[in-house]
Amino acid sequence: MTRALAAISIVALLGACAPVAPYQRGYLARPDMALEASAGTAKALEKTYGSKEAASGSATVGGGGCGCN
Amino acid sequence: MQAALALPIFTAPARAGPIDQGEVGLTFLGYKERGLMKISEPIAWGHAQIAESWEVRASAAVDIVTGASPELISNVTGRPVQTVTGASVSDRRTTWDVKVSRRIGEATLGVSRAISNEEDYRSRAFGLEAKLDLNERNTTINVAYGQSADRVRSADDPTLDEPRDTREYLVGWTQVLSPLALVQSTLQWSRGHGWYDDPYKHTLTFYPDDAPAFALDTRPSHRNSLAWLTRYRLHVPSARATFQADYRFYRDDWGIRSHALEVAWSQSIGERWSLRPALRLYSQSRADFYSAVIPRPAPAILSSDQRLAAFGGVSPSLRATLQLDGGWRVEGSVGYVRNAGNLRWGTGSDTFETLRAYYGIAGVSRAF
């Protein structure tokens, strides 16, 4: 049920999107619209939370692991 | 030891369009737990676009960990508590990663490599990624594969040298919703096998009517997980601000289910400053084999590591950014982390000892 709702939501979302032309993307290029913080801050935050929680995972793969105390 | 796939190598498109030819930066993390660990981490990072179609990203960091790490969970005082035994911990981890990608028409192909070394852990990882822009670059889909070959060692036991291998698969989708909004959703599967026991964690349990029992940390020899991350950005021109929301659901075959939600408001102030207050909420269920005391009869696998307990967390933070002339940018963040059993969305482990920590992140970078 949950998966069906998710699939329906995605399809509905895609259908609702009109293409945005390049000249309309000024706001999208703002630094605060970035999906990641700056590389250094993103790594520092990953370290801060990842070493104290059981869960991990982000929009990346191939990062390797650590023996976090 | 706990698996922590920590280094973001394959970052899905972070901006809707490139605005710089490159950037280099230095960032410093300071993290302090009340009564326990202290972490210092300088990070050097950068990325550059070369000959229009090539891009290189790289970073290097040193983790310096000092302080006391809880090693023994004992109920000698009547209830299970963390006990620090032996000398204080002092560990240094060096790590670097590099990613090279090339754009070919609407597709981008990338390959990455990551190396991490510490006295008691070694990691070698690589990744492959393919990304495709569709719908006049309003939609991006990406798939990635990563693999890491790790070795688990122990500063206390020179004979310990065991493998831990992990394979990761990722599929992602990024959609421009409007001139003011975009969303990204990624699914990441991870399949790992090898040594997951933490050689530094032990459990000592006293029984009222029997001799005390002592157990080493023992965990399954595999760990398969799924992480579903969705990120949303909405710019509000009238407020000169951007609303940011990230949500991650995680589950694995150790019985852990977790939710992590962060919401933030990035407010521009004048032409140079921005402030970003944020609140991160976290909740996880316990691993099937987690117990702060040794049951009778003793199970084959058991861990009292409270990172595997049921708990929740709340973490407010504030980030300030100053944009200077010449492409220079200065950034600073301060945050507080409080993890506690009663902060879980549901019932938490009553044996979880509340964690209170502070962190600060300072960075300077220059775009060119």
Interface residues (C-beta under 8 A of the other chain):
Chain A: I10 L13 L14 A16 C17 A18 P19 V20 A21 P22 Q24 R25 G26 Y27 L28 A29 R30 P31 D32 M33 A34 L35 E36 A37 S38 A39 G40 T41 A42 K43 A44 L45 E46 K47 T48 Y49 G50 S51 K52 E53 A54 A55 S56 G57 S58 A59 T60 V61 G62 G63 G64 G65 C66 G67 C68 N69
Chain B: M1 Q2 A3 A4 L5 A6 L7 P8 I9 F10 T11 A12 P13 A14 R15 A16 G17 I19 G25 L26 T27 L29 Y31 M37 I39 E41 I43 A44 W45 G46 H47 R57 S59 A61 D63 V65 S69 V89 D91 R93 T95 D97 S112 R113 A114 I115 S116 E118 D120 Y121 S123 R124 A125 F126 G127 L128 E129 N135 E136 R137 N138 T139 A144 Y145 G146 Q147 S148 D150 V152 R164 T166 E168 Y169 L170 G172 T174 Q175 V176 L177 S178 P179 L180 L182 V183 Q184 S185 T186 Q188 S190 Y200 S225 L226 A227 L229 R231 R233 H235 P237 A241 T242 Q244 R248 Y250 D252 W254 I256 S258 A260 S266 S268 S274 R276 R280 Y282 Q284 A287 R307 L308 G313 S315 R319 T321 R329 E331 S333 G335 V337 N339 L355 A357 Y359 I361 G363 S365
